């Protein structure tokens, strides 16, 4: 048997030498993505949020804000679960600029929805059928003084067991609203329209979460979540389009803040209240235009620290090193990059992929390792893709799906792997993206009881298994050989 294995190995070596060919498993890059379903709302989409399962099918649902109201869409089949005018029962709806899943505030056991409107209000709707799907729960206060551009859920601050709601408005203010009835808990005035609000883990030291806000006056505000008082402010960034809480880089026990700006930068700011002015900047990276898409990523460079992805109006998607902000790679996506979502690694390199929604009316998926084009999906109807989100896998390939909303009213759910996963991995016994001699060697080593394959082993990788049956056999070596030689 030993001699038989050796003869097989030599035979394979000879064939590989003769053919000398190599096949990249991403050779079919830039092929079309795979649509799961499509819904045309016949309405201009302004906002989108993922909400835990309301329809009872085991998958989260989507809340979509539009010019004519709000829609709750089942992600399993794309069915409209419920819809409502804003305010409820109105003949003509206010525009819903912002939407957020805020948790259960009516005690019916199902999450609820807050929306921010052109009527200068925040309104709360019941998410599930127990209270009545899409039934308005509260609207407070009657007028916040300006369009409500941004919303976010916020943890319970008054110990009534109900989450609260953050709102950022065109009246240059950030409000914390009581989740149970919408009453104003506190208001903090800033210097411009508030485009983004979000919670940040405690930076004040009181044991409670705090608040981040980015405004058109070019400032980032960090606000005490309990009192509404300013903890720190950083100016001089032009409009602030996006904010992300980031890993503690300086070791002070407080998270940092990633900022996407209107002066063509991604900036990493220290979260520490004690710093001021330029001392707050940890690093800064210049793009060619406004930065609207921003997402914190796990370690993509192998240094053990999280990294960041940024999408810019210069049509580029950037992967940035989280330590110093330097570009690891960038790719031209043919249109302004508005929105980003991570996708579980399906190229088996140990790094998640990145999906992006663009002004090119298309969704792109890029390799997290080097930005290689994996797939793209062009919308047939022209419209900027300003909102995308990851949805748990529905296709049994272990990869999240991508919900994408076009400004012209089309909503699609796309396969995160575009059906490329297993087909692209046939013959790749060592999980390194290539089918070559090394794969054959990996199979034969494992058959002989010798250590082989990558270390650490990426998720979904079975070293030596070229055909997907979970075992390393002679047939795997033959499969790797034939694919690499171009025979299959």
Buried (B, 14 or more C-beta within 10 A) or exposed (E): EEEEBEEBBEEBBEBBEEBEEBBBBBEBBEBEBBEBBEBEBEBBBBBBBBBBBBBEBEBBBBBBBBBBBBBBBBBBBBBEBBBBBBBBEEEEBBBBBBBBBBBBBBEBEBBBBBBBBBBBBBBBBBBBBEBBBBBBBBBBBEEBBBBBBBBBBBEBBEEEEBBBBBBBBBBBBBBBBBBBEBEBBBBBEBBBBBBBBBBBBBBBEEEBBBBBBBBBBBBBBBBBBBBBEBBBBBEEBBBBBBBBBBBBBEEBEBBBBBBBBBBBBBBBBBBBBEBEEEEBBBBBBBBEBBBBBBBBBBBBBEEEBBBBBBBBBBBBBBBBBBBEBEBBBBBEBBBBBBBBBBBBBBBBBBBBBBBBBBBBBBBBBBBBBBBBBBBBBBBEEEBBBBBBBBBBBBBEBBBBBBBBBBBBBBBBBBBBBBBBBEEBBBBBBBBBBBBBBBBBBBBBBBBBEEEBBBEEEBEBBBBBBBBEEEEBBBEBBBBBBBBBBEEB
